[in-house]
Amino acid sequence: QTSKAPIQRYADTISSYFVPAVIYIALITFMVWFSIIKVEVGFAIITAVAVLVIACPCALGLATPTAIMVGTGKGAKHGILIKGGEALETAHRLKHIVFDKTGTITKGKPELTNLIAIGKITEKQVLSIAASIEKDSEHPLAEAIVNKGKSEKISFKRTTGFKALIGRGITSKIASTKYYFGNQKLMQEQKIKVSKSVQAQMQALEQEGKTAMLLASTKRVLGIVAVADAIKEDSPKAIAQLITLGIVPYMITGDNPRTARAIAKKAGIPAKNVFAEVMPADKAKYVKKLQKRGKFKVAMVGDGINDAPALAQADIGIAMGSGTDVAMETGQIVLMKPSLIGVVKAIKLSRQTMSKIRQNMFWALAYNSLGIPIAAGLLYPWTGWLLNPMIAGGAMALSSVSVISNSLLLKLKKL
């Protein structure tokens, strides 16, 4: 709340010119009345002092910080933590928002849905091998497979040589047999043949929005394991509201294109806006590409450690409070509730706050512009009316109160 928004610099710049200008106007007012019109010195001093008092730019200085204070406070009440005025201001200029899939659009709690054994091996054996080699992995999909193994009460085998192959899968040994578990890229790398019937089964699962993985030894494919991560109930609603606000949504994921498009379709994101098979380290590059498209601002919404570089690269990083500490530390806005509706509310709040700042600045400047000529005695020759410095002081205070009151009206706005 104490940090300055960029628009505050605009107000500071205006003040840096406005204050000297008012002093000159006050001196000119005194000289005109005393030297040219030849009034008493007391009369000339009163007009000059009235100009100085009524033009005091308190309201201009209060225009931005009061609105930022109210805006960030209102955000906190709605579970939206904003780390400064700059983030609150930038959010209203967002045009593109990139969503991570797992844990952001989806619940982040995958469940094993399909087990297909290939050849003479049984489904239980496929699960036993997959769960045993995945127990050393930290990936959310691994947790789903291990949990299924526990619920089926399989016997976990002793493994050696576990290695995570980023963006492809894992490898590990059980006794003297080496196993590979991951996507088709991994199978191609290891020159393990995947038959057309197996590929067809995988495609069918992927079109349902499931992540299908292959379990293989060094010689052949042993089975298919499919895991699904359900979409959060309010994700489609939030994305529809963002589109209504003129925001273009994107989804980024390490999943294969078929699974990614199926999930995106359920969420309401166009297929052309899906970035699939993206390595964790490359997420920031996709955000950078969007930033280069034009003057519009880009936001990244994520919750994991691998989202942190993309959150830092984006103009606004929005972290889910249910995610990792690294993501929350990197993001400029943190959503305490695991719902994408918070993204919609953050953008609406930013727009409302910026609208209040502009209103405040307009009225502060308009008030001073109208008040100075009256204080200088411009109406005196025709009406005989002269602004007393005490009344000018009261009017100046009233302008500050009106700006604060206008900012407080932000609390009544609906998000």
Phi, psi and omega in degrees: 000334182273348181284152182271134172279152180305325181294338178295329178296326178296315178295321178295321179295316178300315181298323181296332175268325186293316184298309177299324180298319180295320178298317177296319179298320179297317179295318179296318179302314179299314183295319181297310182293318186278315186271324185265307182280343175064046176271174178295153182299324179298319179296315180296321179294318180301316180294319180295316179294320179300320177297313180299317184291311185289335182271359179307119189278044179298315183298323179294321178290332181274343188306312184276306185300326180293319179293321178296318179300312181293318182297313180292324177295318178294321178299316180300322179296332180264012179078023178245108181264118185251124187270048175129162183295328181296318179296319180296322180287316184296327185302332182284349180257009181292139178237326181239135175232124179258124180254131167290153183276296188290121178085352179247296174281322179262173184287341181076016178234076183295153177229141178288125185247330184221138174231119180236118177271141181238124181092213186277349180287152179264165179297323180295322178293321177300313180297319181298315181292313183298314181293323181295316182280341180273347184295341178269357182269153179256004183289143179303325179293325178297319179300321180295320181290318179296318179298322178295320178298319179295318181293330179273358178057044177280162178268118180285130183270155178285131183240157176220158174067031179296137177213129177272127179255098190305127177080000181231319180153216181220165172222147181197162180248139169240116189060237181259000183266130178265134181240150175238137182220114181173209184269183184291334176301318180297319180296320179295319179299320183270004179057042176262122185288132176246115184292162181296326180293322178293317178299320179295319178296320179295317180299320180297319179292319181294326179292343175272002180086018180261150175267112182261132181235150181255135173254127182215153168268188180290346185257319187205167176282133182257332182183170176242133176239124181247135180234138179237141177242110186294145177287143174298143185303324185262004179299312179300321180296316181296317182292323176297320179293323178296319178297321177298326179280000179089016180266140178261117182270146176228157175233137180235134185202159175274354180294162177289159186305321182295311179297317181299315181294324179295317178294315181299321180299317178296326182278343180094019178262129180301144182301327181292344181259022181254126175255108184251164180053040180267125178292146182309321182287345185264357183301319180298328181295322180292323176296318180297321178299317179295322180296330182281351183289337182175196185279353184286151181274150182238134176248151174238132179243120181205177183219353186255170178299319182287353176272345186303314178299321179290323177297322179288325181289324184295156176297324174226121174263122180248114183256140176280130182297341180277358184269204184279159178297325181298316180296316181293326179290326184280323184290145177276339175233133180241127178264116183285342178256141183281049184230138179286350175300332178298328178294316179299314181296322180297318180291318178298317180298318179299315180296318180295318181295316179296324177297318179295320179298316180296319177299314181300315182293322179297311182293324179296315180289320180295320180299312180295319181298322179281325186287325184299311180299323180293316179297327181286354176090023182298328181272351186301316182300331183261325185250342184075011183263130180232136183281118177288137179305328179293319178293321177300320177297318177295320180294321178297316178297322180297324179295322178293318179297321181294322178294315179296318179297319179296321178295320180294335177296343177301330180298333183277348182288143178270143177258000000 
